[in-house]
Amino acid sequence: MEGMEKQTSVEWLVSELMSKGIINLDGWIWDDEVSIVEIVNQAKQMEENMVCESWDDGYEKGLRTREEKIIDPVFNSKHYYDTKFKSE
């Protein structure tokens, strides 16, 4: 991936949808007057919040003492994702 510009998953999705002609960010409005640009920006903000909250949580857990970690272990990343971001 050398030389490739870093993208968030939201940016990648929008880029893929645009390249396939599925969406066009120029003036696309839905019934309730909300533009696709507003929705994309909201999704980007949500993604940023998730990353920041995950980092803060990991940092906080990293500061715990060894004894605290043994009593209440930090689960693996899959468990963390499932408990924080997956909805049934």
MARBA-3410 file (N, C-alpha, C, O; in Angstrom, 1 decimal):
88
0.8,-1.2,0.0,0.0,0.0,0.0,0.9,1.3,0.0,0.4,2.4,0.3 ~ 2.1,1.1,-0.3,3.0,2.2,-0.4,2.6,3.2,-1.4,2.2,2.8,-2.5 ~ 2.6,4.5,-1.1,2.2,5.5,-2.0,0.7,5.8,-2.1,0.3,6.8,-2.7 ~ 0.0,5.0,-1.5,-1.5,5.2,-1.4,-1.9,6.2,-0.3,-1.3,6.1,0.8 ~ -2.8,7.0,-0.6,-3.3,8.0,0.4,-4.1,7.2,1.4,-4.9,6.4,1.0
-3.9,7.5,2.7,-4.7,6.9,3.7,-6.1,7.4,3.7,-6.3,8.6,3.5 ~ -7.0,6.5,3.8,-8.4,6.8,3.8,-9.1,6.1,5.0,-8.7,5.1,5.5 ~ -10.1,6.8,5.5,-11.0,6.1,6.5,-11.9,5.1,5.7,-12.0,5.2,4.5 ~ -12.5,4.2,6.4,-13.4,3.3,5.8,-14.6,4.0,5.1,-15.1,3.6,4.1 ~ -15.1,5.1,5.7,-16.2,5.9,5.1,-15.7,6.6,3.9,-16.4,6.5,2.9
-14.5,7.1,3.9,-14.0,7.8,2.6,-13.8,6.7,1.5,-14.1,7.0,0.4 ~ -13.3,5.5,1.9,-13.1,4.5,0.9,-14.5,4.1,0.3,-14.6,3.9,-0.9 ~ -15.5,3.9,1.1,-16.8,3.5,0.7,-17.4,4.6,-0.3,-17.9,4.2,-1.4 ~ -17.3,5.8,0.1,-17.8,6.9,-0.8,-17.1,6.9,-2.1,-17.7,7.0,-3.2 ~ -15.7,6.7,-2.1,-14.9,6.7,-3.3,-15.3,5.5,-4.2,-15.5,5.7,-5.4
-15.6,4.4,-3.6,-16.0,3.2,-4.4,-17.4,3.4,-5.0,-17.6,3.1,-6.2 ~ -18.3,3.9,-4.2,-19.6,4.2,-4.7,-19.6,5.2,-5.9,-20.4,5.1,-6.8 ~ -18.8,6.3,-5.7,-18.7,7.3,-6.8,-18.0,6.7,-8.0,-18.5,7.0,-9.1 ~ -17.0,5.9,-7.9,-16.3,5.3,-9.0,-17.2,4.3,-9.8,-17.0,4.1,-11.0 ~ -18.2,3.8,-9.2,-19.1,2.9,-9.8,-20.4,3.6,-10.3,-21.3,3.0,-10.9
-20.4,4.9,-10.1,-21.6,5.7,-10.5,-22.8,5.5,-9.7,-23.9,5.9,-10.2 ~ -22.7,5.0,-8.5,-23.8,4.7,-7.7,-24.3,6.0,-7.0,-25.5,6.3,-6.8 ~ -23.3,6.8,-6.6,-23.7,8.1,-6.0,-22.9,9.2,-6.6,-21.8,9.0,-7.3 ~ -23.4,10.4,-6.5,-22.8,11.6,-7.0,-22.9,12.7,-5.9,-24.1,13.0,-5.6 ~ -21.8,13.2,-5.4,-21.9,14.1,-4.3,-22.4,15.5,-4.7,-22.6,16.4,-3.8
-22.5,15.8,-6.0,-22.9,17.1,-6.5,-24.4,17.3,-6.4,-25.1,16.9,-7.3 ~ -24.9,17.9,-5.3,-26.3,18.3,-5.2,-27.3,17.1,-5.1,-28.5,17.3,-5.4 ~ -26.9,16.0,-4.7,-27.8,14.9,-4.5,-28.6,15.1,-3.2,-28.0,15.1,-2.2 ~ -29.9,15.2,-3.3,-30.8,15.5,-2.2,-31.8,14.4,-2.1,-32.4,13.9,-3.1 ~ -32.0,14.0,-0.8,-33.1,13.0,-0.6,-34.4,13.7,-0.2,-34.4,14.9,-0.1
-35.5,13.0,-0.1,-36.8,13.5,0.1,-36.9,14.6,1.2,-37.6,15.6,1.1 ~ -36.1,14.3,2.3,-36.2,15.2,3.5,-35.2,16.4,3.4,-34.9,17.0,4.4 ~ -34.7,16.7,2.2,-33.8,17.8,2.0,-32.4,17.6,2.6,-31.7,18.6,2.8 ~ -32.1,16.4,3.0,-30.7,16.1,3.5,-29.9,15.7,2.3,-30.2,14.7,1.6 ~ -28.7,16.3,2.2,-27.9,16.0,1.1,-27.0,14.8,1.4,-26.7,14.6,2.6
-26.5,14.1,0.4,-25.6,13.0,0.6,-24.3,13.5,1.3,-23.7,12.7,2.1 ~ -23.9,14.7,1.0,-22.7,15.3,1.6,-22.8,15.4,3.2,-21.9,15.0,3.9 ~ -24.0,15.8,3.6,-24.3,15.9,5.0,-24.2,14.5,5.7,-23.7,14.4,6.8 ~ -24.8,13.5,5.0,-24.8,12.2,5.6,-23.3,11.6,5.6,-23.0,11.0,6.6 ~ -22.6,11.8,4.6,-21.2,11.4,4.5,-20.4,12.1,5.7,-19.6,11.4,6.4
-20.6,13.4,5.8,-19.9,14.1,6.9,-20.3,13.6,8.3,-19.4,13.4,9.2 ~ -21.5,13.2,8.5,-22.0,12.7,9.7,-21.3,11.3,10.0,-20.9,11.0,11.1 ~ -21.2,10.5,8.9,-20.6,9.2,9.1,-19.1,9.3,9.4,-18.6,8.5,10.2 ~ -18.5,10.3,8.8,-17.0,10.5,9.1,-16.9,10.9,10.5,-15.9,10.5,11.2 ~ -17.7,11.8,11.0,-17.7,12.2,12.4,-17.9,11.0,13.4,-17.2,10.9,14.4
-18.8,10.2,13.0,-19.1,9.0,13.9,-17.9,8.1,13.9,-17.5,7.5,14.9 ~ -17.3,7.9,12.7,-16.1,7.1,12.6,-14.9,7.7,13.5,-14.2,6.9,14.2 ~ -14.7,9.0,13.4,-13.7,9.6,14.2,-14.0,9.4,15.7,-13.0,9.1,16.4 ~ -15.2,9.6,16.1,-15.6,9.4,17.5,-15.3,8.0,17.9,-14.8,7.8,19.0 ~ -15.6,7.0,17.1,-15.3,5.6,17.5,-13.8,5.4,17.6,-13.4,4.7,18.6
-13.0,5.9,16.7,-11.6,5.7,16.8,-11.0,6.4,18.1,-10.2,5.8,18.8 ~ -11.5,7.6,18.4,-11.0,8.3,19.5,-11.4,7.6,20.8,-10.6,7.5,21.8 ~ -12.6,7.2,20.9,-13.1,6.5,22.1,-12.4,5.2,22.3,-12.1,4.8,23.4 ~ -12.1,4.5,21.2,-11.3,3.2,21.3,-9.9,3.5,21.8,-9.4,2.8,22.7 ~ -9.3,4.5,21.3,-7.9,4.9,21.8,-7.9,5.3,23.2,-7.1,4.8,24.0
-8.9,6.1,23.6,-9.0,6.5,25.0,-9.2,5.3,25.9,-8.6,5.2,27.0 ~ -10.1,4.4,25.5,-10.3,3.2,26.3,-9.1,2.4,26.5,-8.8,1.9,27.6 ~ -8.4,2.2,25.4,-7.2,1.4,25.4,-6.1,2.0,26.3,-5.4,1.3,27.0 ~ -6.0,3.3,26.2,-5.0,4.1,27.0,-5.3,3.9,28.4,-4.4,3.7,29.3 ~ -6.6,4.1,28.8,-7.0,3.9,30.1,-6.7,2.6,30.7,-6.2,2.4,31.8
-7.0,1.5,29.9,-6.8,0.2,30.3,-5.3,-0.1,30.5,-4.8,-0.9,31.3 ~ -4.5,0.5,29.6,-3.0,0.4,29.7,-2.4,0.9,31.0,-1.3,0.5,31.4 ~ -3.1,1.9,31.6,-2.6,2.5,32.8,-2.9,1.7,34.1,-2.4,1.9,35.1 ~ -3.8,0.7,33.9,-4.1,-0.1,35.1,-2.9,-0.9,35.6,-2.0,-1.3,34.8 ~ -3.0,-1.3,36.9,-1.9,-2.0,37.5,-2.0,-3.5,37.0,-3.0,-3.9,36.5
-0.9,-4.2,37.2,-0.9,-5.7,36.8,-2.0,-6.4,37.5,-2.6,-7.3,37.0 ~ -2.1,-6.1,38.8,-3.1,-6.8,39.6,-4.6,-6.5,39.1,-5.4,-7.4,39.0 ~ -4.8,-5.3,38.7,-6.1,-4.9,38.2,-6.4,-5.6,36.9,-7.5,-6.1,36.6 ~ -5.3,-5.8,36.1,-5.5,-6.5,34.8,-5.8,-8.0,35.0,-6.5,-8.6,34.2 ~ -5.2,-8.6,36.0,-5.5,-10.0,36.3,-6.9,-10.2,36.8,-7.6,-11.1,36.4
-7.4,-9.3,37.7,-8.7,-9.4,38.3,-9.8,-9.1,37.2,-10.8,-9.8,37.1 ~ -9.5,-8.1,36.4,-10.5,-7.7,35.3,-9.7,-7.6,34.0,-9.3,-6.5,33.6 ~ -9.5,-8.8,33.3,-8.7,-8.7,32.1,-9.3,-7.9,31.0,-10.5,-7.9,30.8 ~ -8.4,-7.4,30.2,-8.8,-6.7,29.0,-9.1,-7.7,27.9,-8.2,-8.6,27.7 ~ -10.2,-7.7,27.3,-10.5,-8.7,26.3,-9.8,-8.4,25.0,-9.3,-7.3,24.8
-9.9,-9.3,24.0,-9.2,-9.1,22.7,-10.0,-8.1,21.9,-11.1,-7.7,22.3 ~ -9.5,-7.7,20.8,-10.0,-6.6,20.0,-11.4,-7.0,19.4,-12.3,-6.2,19.3 ~ -11.6,-8.3,19.1,-12.9,-8.8,18.5,-14.0,-8.6,19.6,-15.1,-8.2,19.3 ~ -13.7,-9.0,20.8,-14.6,-8.9,21.9,-14.9,-7.4,22.1,-16.1,-7.0,22.3 ~ -13.9,-6.6,22.1,-14.1,-5.1,22.3,-15.0,-4.6,21.2,-16.0,-3.8,21.5
-14.8,-4.9,20.0,-15.6,-4.4,18.8,-17.0,-4.9,19.0,-18.0,-4.1,18.9 ~ -17.2,-6.2,19.3,-18.5,-6.7,19.4,-19.3,-6.0,20.6,-20.5,-5.8,20.4 ~ -18.7,-5.7,21.7,-19.4,-5.1,22.8,-19.6,-3.6,22.6,-20.6,-3.1,23.1 ~ -18.7,-3.0,21.9,-18.8,-1.5,21.7,-19.7,-1.1,20.5,-20.4,-0.1,20.5 ~ -19.5,-1.9,19.4,-20.1,-1.4,18.1,-21.1,-2.2,17.4,-21.8,-1.8,16.5
-21.2,-3.5,17.8,-22.2,-4.4,17.1,-23.5,-4.3,17.9,-23.6,-4.3,19.1 ~ -24.6,-4.2,17.1,-25.9,-4.3,17.7,-26.6,-5.5,17.2,-26.5,-5.8,16.0 ~ -27.3,-6.1,18.0,-28.0,-7.4,17.7,-29.2,-7.1,16.9,-29.9,-8.0,16.5
END
